[in-house]
Amino acid sequence: MRAVRFHSYGAPDVLVIEDAPEPHATEGSIRIKVHATSVNPIDVILRAGHLAQFLPMTLPAIPGRDAVGVIDEVGPGVTDAYVGDVVFGLGGISDTTAEFAVLTAWSTVPQSWSTAQAAAAGLASATAAGAIEALGDLKGKTFLIEGASGAVGSAAAAFALAAGATVIGTGRESNHPYLESLGILPTTYGPGLAERVALLAPDGVDAALHSAPSDSLSDLLNIVGDTSKVITVIDDQGAARLGVRKVDARNDSALLRHASALGRDGLYTPRVDHELSLADIIEAHTLAETGLGKVVITQP
């Protein structure tokens, strides 16, 4: 099969498109003919070798954590997926930017989503849904999201709003119309956050999610005042220092089915900022490194 691989850690230009062995569905998994994948922060970090000491990879490695496509193999023990189904989901730590990918968590794609939107949903929605699950019942609560315009932040906002929360979200002023269109009360990030949030939530904030690469985790904790009600999906060191929880995505089909259900109800549309072809894989990773929006790679 054709696949993107890197034979050494480094900048985006280590990525090449070449032939690679095909994976096959095993117990509890499915294989898809990939239509699109997304580029997530973890893909950039792994390719650059920043986690090589803690998470060494067998090289050459295929980047990619999530994908969308058509099922062409169903492994033993799988009873709720069929050849020909269009699904989005999660593969291994790094293995989906290829002609075929094996998924161990998946859900059907809502008809209202484009292929690119479905590709953008896997890791972002699993991360967001896991964070919301960890915070418990948000009905009637006020929920603050640092980085609400990003892929994870906007997904978390959708889940929280569907649960009955009032959502305040930080973002660049240029993104405020987008946040308002989602039903989020927008504000800017940076110094003075507590004062700005207090104007929007005079009765206080009940929970917060740190989903942007900022130094605001301590500010969120001060605003909420309860370590059990602050989640970060970004800052491991800050979580350990402050005693708040760090939540990582897990390969759980139930989380993806939740996202799919919200999509069918028109309550969640995955964010896509840049759509490139597989031939532009180096540009895609270069763009993803800027942090300026969600990047999706479509395949023929």
KOLMAR-709525 format. One record per residue (C-alpha): residue number from 0; x, y negated, z negated. Coordinates in steps of 0.05 Angstrom, whole numbers. Last residue first. Layout:
BEGIN
{pt NUM,{X,Y,Z}}
...
This chain:
BEGIN
{pt 299,{-153,-197,74}}
{pt 298,{-132,-218,3}}
{pt 297,{-150,-278,-38}}
{pt 296,{-105,-308,-91}}
{pt 295,{-139,-350,-145}}
{pt 294,{-107,-408,-183}}
{pt 293,{-141,-441,-243}}
{pt 292,{-123,-513,-255}}
{pt 291,{-65,-560,-267}}
{pt 290,{-21,-516,-312}}
{pt 289,{39,-535,-270}}
{pt 288,{63,-462,-271}}
{pt 287,{1,-441,-234}}
{pt 286,{21,-483,-174}}
{pt 285,{89,-449,-170}}
{pt 284,{54,-381,-178}}
{pt 283,{7,-397,-121}}
{pt 282,{62,-426,-77}}
{pt 281,{102,-362,-84}}
{pt 280,{39,-320,-69}}
{pt 279,{23,-359,-5}}
{pt 278,{19,-296,38}}
{pt 277,{-34,-270,-11}}
{pt 276,{-79,-328,9}}
{pt 275,{-93,-389,-34}}
{pt 274,{-153,-415,-74}}
{pt 273,{-142,-472,-123}}
{pt 272,{-188,-500,-177}}
{pt 271,{-232,-441,-194}}
{pt 270,{-276,-443,-256}}
{pt 269,{-319,-384,-272}}
{pt 268,{-394,-399,-269}}
{pt 267,{-432,-384,-333}}
{pt 266,{-504,-398,-353}}
{pt 265,{-538,-382,-286}}
{pt 264,{-573,-321,-316}}
{pt 263,{-534,-273,-272}}
{pt 262,{-469,-307,-295}}
{pt 261,{-489,-301,-368}}
{pt 260,{-500,-226,-356}}
{pt 259,{-432,-221,-321}}
{pt 258,{-397,-254,-379}}
{pt 257,{-430,-206,-429}}
{pt 256,{-413,-147,-383}}
{pt 255,{-340,-170,-386}}
{pt 254,{-339,-169,-462}}
{pt 253,{-373,-100,-462}}
{pt 252,{-320,-74,-413}}
{pt 251,{-266,-81,-465}}
{pt 250,{-194,-88,-443}}
{pt 249,{-173,-137,-497}}
{pt 248,{-158,-210,-490}}
{pt 247,{-116,-239,-546}}
{pt 246,{-140,-275,-608}}
{pt 245,{-94,-312,-656}}
{pt 244,{-125,-324,-723}}
{pt 243,{-109,-381,-771}}
{pt 242,{-59,-378,-827}}
{pt 241,{-24,-443,-811}}
{pt 240,{46,-417,-798}}
{pt 239,{24,-351,-767}}
{pt 238,{-27,-385,-722}}
{pt 237,{24,-439,-702}}
{pt 236,{74,-385,-682}}
{pt 235,{24,-347,-640}}
{pt 234,{-2,-409,-605}}
{pt 233,{-46,-398,-543}}
{pt 232,{-111,-361,-556}}
{pt 231,{-122,-399,-621}}
{pt 230,{-181,-390,-667}}
{pt 229,{-206,-434,-724}}
{pt 228,{-265,-412,-767}}
{pt 227,{-228,-366,-815}}
{pt 226,{-176,-420,-830}}
{pt 225,{-231,-467,-857}}
{pt 224,{-225,-543,-859}}
{pt 223,{-257,-554,-791}}
{pt 222,{-224,-621,-775}}
{pt 221,{-159,-605,-812}}
{pt 220,{-155,-538,-776}}
{pt 219,{-166,-571,-709}}
{pt 218,{-111,-621,-724}}
{pt 217,{-63,-565,-744}}
{pt 216,{-76,-531,-677}}
{pt 215,{-65,-595,-638}}
{pt 214,{4,-583,-611}}
{pt 213,{-22,-570,-541}}
{pt 212,{-22,-511,-492}}
{pt 211,{-98,-510,-486}}
{pt 210,{-147,-458,-514}}
{pt 209,{-150,-477,-588}}
{pt 208,{-221,-458,-609}}
{pt 207,{-258,-492,-666}}
{pt 206,{-312,-477,-716}}
{pt 205,{-362,-513,-761}}
{pt 204,{-350,-586,-742}}
{pt 203,{-377,-643,-785}}
{pt 202,{-443,-678,-799}}
{pt 201,{-420,-740,-760}}
{pt 200,{-407,-697,-699}}
{pt 199,{-395,-742,-638}}
{pt 198,{-366,-800,-678}}
{pt 197,{-328,-751,-722}}
{pt 196,{-297,-720,-660}}
{pt 195,{-266,-787,-640}}
{pt 194,{-238,-797,-710}}
{pt 193,{-209,-727,-714}}
{pt 192,{-178,-733,-645}}
{pt 191,{-141,-797,-662}}
{pt 190,{-76,-775,-629}}
{pt 189,{-85,-728,-569}}
{pt 188,{-145,-700,-532}}
{pt 187,{-201,-738,-499}}
{pt 186,{-275,-728,-512}}
{pt 185,{-332,-692,-478}}
{pt 184,{-399,-668,-506}}
{pt 183,{-408,-603,-467}}
{pt 182,{-471,-585,-428}}
{pt 181,{-433,-556,-369}}
{pt 180,{-446,-617,-326}}
{pt 179,{-418,-659,-383}}
{pt 178,{-353,-621,-380}}
{pt 177,{-348,-633,-305}}
{pt 176,{-362,-707,-314}}
{pt 175,{-308,-709,-368}}
{pt 174,{-254,-678,-324}}
{pt 173,{-225,-744,-300}}
{pt 172,{-222,-765,-373}}
{pt 171,{-174,-708,-387}}
{pt 170,{-203,-656,-432}}
{pt 169,{-230,-642,-501}}
{pt 168,{-295,-606,-514}}
{pt 167,{-352,-613,-563}}
{pt 166,{-403,-557,-561}}
{pt 165,{-470,-553,-597}}
{pt 164,{-483,-480,-610}}
{pt 163,{-542,-437,-590}}
{pt 162,{-509,-372,-570}}
{pt 161,{-515,-391,-496}}
{pt 160,{-477,-455,-513}}
{pt 159,{-422,-415,-546}}
{pt 158,{-415,-366,-488}}
{pt 157,{-413,-421,-437}}
{pt 156,{-364,-462,-478}}
{pt 155,{-318,-402,-485}}
{pt 154,{-318,-395,-409}}
{pt 153,{-302,-469,-401}}
{pt 152,{-244,-463,-451}}
{pt 151,{-216,-399,-420}}
{pt 150,{-214,-427,-348}}
{pt 149,{-195,-498,-369}}
{pt 148,{-243,-556,-378}}
{pt 147,{-253,-543,-452}}
{pt 146,{-180,-552,-471}}
{pt 145,{-188,-560,-546}}
{pt 144,{-258,-532,-559}}
{pt 143,{-300,-556,-618}}
{pt 142,{-362,-519,-641}}
{pt 141,{-421,-548,-679}}
{pt 140,{-466,-495,-707}}
{pt 139,{-541,-482,-696}}
{pt 138,{-527,-412,-671}}
{pt 137,{-452,-398,-675}}
{pt 136,{-456,-328,-704}}
{pt 135,{-387,-298,-712}}
{pt 134,{-320,-331,-699}}
{pt 133,{-286,-266,-676}}
{pt 132,{-340,-255,-623}}
{pt 131,{-328,-325,-596}}
{pt 130,{-254,-310,-590}}
{pt 129,{-266,-243,-556}}
{pt 128,{-314,-275,-507}}
{pt 127,{-263,-327,-489}}
{pt 126,{-206,-278,-477}}
{pt 125,{-250,-230,-438}}
{pt 124,{-278,-288,-398}}
{pt 123,{-210,-316,-379}}
{pt 122,{-179,-248,-365}}
{pt 121,{-232,-225,-316}}
{pt 120,{-269,-287,-291}}
{pt 119,{-222,-318,-240}}
{pt 118,{-229,-261,-190}}
{pt 117,{-304,-265,-196}}
{pt 116,{-301,-339,-180}}
{pt 115,{-257,-325,-119}}
{pt 114,{-305,-272,-93}}
{pt 113,{-363,-321,-100}}
{pt 112,{-410,-315,-159}}
{pt 111,{-486,-320,-152}}
{pt 110,{-493,-246,-137}}
{pt 109,{-466,-229,-205}}
{pt 108,{-405,-183,-201}}
{pt 107,{-411,-116,-236}}
{pt 106,{-368,-104,-297}}
{pt 105,{-298,-78,-312}}
{pt 104,{-249,-52,-363}}
{pt 103,{-196,1,-348}}
{pt 102,{-181,-24,-277}}
{pt 101,{-134,9,-228}}
{pt 100,{-111,-35,-170}}
{pt 99,{-106,-27,-95}}
{pt 98,{-79,-74,-41}}
{pt 97,{-37,-109,-93}}
{pt 96,{-36,-165,-143}}
{pt 95,{-65,-121,-199}}
{pt 94,{-6,-92,-238}}
{pt 93,{18,-131,-299}}
{pt 92,{-9,-118,-370}}
{pt 91,{-56,-65,-343}}
{pt 90,{-119,-75,-304}}
{pt 89,{-177,-119,-322}}
{pt 88,{-243,-131,-288}}
{pt 87,{-287,-151,-231}}
{pt 86,{-335,-105,-195}}
{pt 85,{-367,-91,-127}}
{pt 84,{-395,-21,-128}}
{pt 83,{-379,22,-66}}
{pt 82,{-356,83,-104}}
{pt 81,{-396,86,-168}}
{pt 80,{-390,62,-240}}
{pt 79,{-428,80,-303}}
{pt 78,{-407,152,-315}}
{pt 77,{-332,148,-320}}
{pt 76,{-305,210,-355}}
{pt 75,{-258,230,-298}}
{pt 74,{-235,172,-254}}
{pt 73,{-275,136,-201}}
{pt 72,{-241,118,-136}}
{pt 71,{-260,69,-81}}
{pt 70,{-291,13,-124}}
{pt 69,{-297,-52,-86}}
{pt 68,{-258,-113,-109}}
{pt 67,{-244,-164,-162}}
{pt 66,{-179,-172,-201}}
{pt 65,{-145,-183,-268}}
{pt 64,{-76,-179,-300}}
{pt 63,{-30,-195,-243}}
{pt 62,{43,-185,-225}}
{pt 61,{71,-121,-193}}
{pt 60,{136,-98,-223}}
{pt 59,{202,-75,-193}}
{pt 58,{223,-67,-247}}
{pt 57,{197,-32,-309}}
{pt 56,{178,-87,-356}}
{pt 55,{206,-105,-424}}
{pt 54,{154,-133,-473}}
{pt 53,{191,-161,-534}}
{pt 52,{258,-180,-504}}
{pt 51,{230,-190,-434}}
{pt 50,{177,-238,-459}}
{pt 49,{204,-300,-425}}
{pt 48,{224,-259,-364}}
{pt 47,{198,-310,-313}}
{pt 46,{151,-258,-284}}
{pt 45,{123,-243,-353}}
{pt 44,{110,-316,-369}}
{pt 43,{79,-332,-302}}
{pt 42,{32,-272,-305}}
{pt 41,{14,-288,-377}}
{pt 40,{-8,-358,-356}}
{pt 39,{-59,-327,-308}}
{pt 38,{-57,-322,-233}}
{pt 37,{-122,-295,-205}}
{pt 36,{-136,-235,-161}}
{pt 35,{-176,-225,-98}}
{pt 34,{-207,-172,-52}}
{pt 33,{-174,-111,-84}}
{pt 32,{-195,-42,-61}}
{pt 31,{-213,-17,-130}}
{pt 30,{-192,41,-174}}
{pt 29,{-232,63,-235}}
{pt 28,{-212,83,-305}}
{pt 27,{-235,129,-361}}
{pt 26,{-188,186,-344}}
{pt 25,{-145,167,-284}}
{pt 24,{-157,125,-222}}
{pt 23,{-99,124,-173}}
{pt 22,{-41,77,-162}}
{pt 21,{-11,71,-91}}
{pt 20,{65,68,-85}}
{pt 19,{92,1,-60}}
{pt 18,{103,-31,7}}
{pt 17,{126,-104,7}}
{pt 16,{106,-175,-9}}
{pt 15,{160,-211,-48}}
{pt 14,{162,-252,-112}}
{pt 13,{231,-275,-136}}
{pt 12,{214,-343,-107}}
{pt 11,{167,-357,-165}}
{pt 10,{226,-368,-212}}
{pt 9,{260,-310,-248}}
{pt 8,{258,-239,-271}}
{pt 7,{284,-186,-223}}
{pt 6,{254,-139,-172}}
{pt 5,{188,-177,-166}}
{pt 4,{128,-147,-131}}
{pt 3,{68,-167,-89}}
{pt 2,{35,-107,-59}}
{pt 1,{20,-73,7}}
{pt 0,{0,0,0}}
